[in-house]
Amino acid sequence: MTLTLYLSRVVATRIAAVLASLTALVLLIEMLEAIRRVLGDTRGMDVVLTYLALRLPLAVDRLFPLAVLIGSALAFGTLARSNEMVILRSAGLSPLRFLRSLWPVILVCGTVNYLFEDHVAPASERSFALWWQDTVRKDDDDADKNRAQWLRVGNRIVSIGRIDEDGKSLDTVTRYDRDADGRLTAVSRAKSARFEDGKWHLEHDKVTLAEGGKAAPRLVWSDGPSVDNIRQLTLSLSRMSSAQAQQVLDGRWSGKDSAAHYRVVVHRGYAAATVPLVMLLLAVPALHGLRRSGNLIYGMASSLGLGLAFLVVNGLFLSMGEAAAIPAVLAVWSAPLSFILLGLAAWVHFEEGR
């Protein structure tokens, strides 16, 4: 237990220090870029502090895997440089026991990365977008609201010409009904829609069947998206929780992307818990940087190179999955599992060659 606490403390403190440094740097850069729009005659430091508070979780979400990689590499390099690993190996510490001794760090980092990736960051991004829209960019939002929005509502494709600020009034609503095989069955065009009594009420609705015939107008859109869902369509969001992505796939929430994208999001949320383990394993070369050659720089560079290679390969697979080129399961899990095996193989290689 003493060894576990000591090694966990060494690694965790380095990870925390690197994360704090990188986050502070990124927030400073973002503030320098946005300060012209954030500060003004009627805005003070409270606006700046709100900006920083809402952007902080997004910065942590982006930087946490990299902080685990760099922090672990620094911690392992410290253990190697101080000859502590030589002492531990002489005392009979095996690679498996060393890895087991780091279970608190692996568990905490995996949990933190999952929570930020799947819960904190999506909620923070949405809160920031709403705050930015309502408080800072009121004069710039008309172009976004006047741009046509395309969304999926269950198996139906919907086009909305304009969304009012409250999200309760829509102009030029066109709904494309499809069957289970994705074939078009009917097109419904309404001049406007108003949300009242929990339903969308359509004005001047005209329904055209795929065969060319006409059908009775549908004056009530009972299964339409909620007002909150409609308003979120006007926001530029890049993150979504796995639960909400599953709701889109089940038809209980409306989204603007393809079904393949939402399948990737569902699996990506769960895979986030494995990323810190990948980064920690890929930092192993730094633990053996001071072999007889005394080359610590080689070990650190190898760790960083492997970690960056994982980020590139993982991003490539995710892009292929969102493009429906490969299944979502393969797109999300291929890189983490492959690099976990690569990290274990590197560990064995360095142990046998020491």
Secondary structure, DSSP 4 states (H G I P E B T S, - for coil): -HHHHHHHHHHHHHHHHHHHHHHHHHHHHHHHHHHHHH-BTTB-HHHHHHHHHHHHHHHHHHHHHHHHHHHHHHHHHHHHHTTHHHHHHHTT--HHHHHHHTHHHHHHHHHHHHHIIIIIHHHHHHHHHHHIIIII-GGG-HHHHHS-EEEEETTEEEEEEEE-TTSSEEEEEEEEEE-TTS-EEEEEEEEEEEEETTEEEEES-EEEETTS-EE----EETTPPPHHHHHHTTS------HHHHHHHHHTSS-BSS-HHHHHHHHHHHHHGGGHHHHHHHHTHHHHTSSSTT--HHHHHHHHHHHHHHHHHHHHHHHHHHHTTSS-HHHHHHHHHHHHHHHHHHHHHHHHHH-
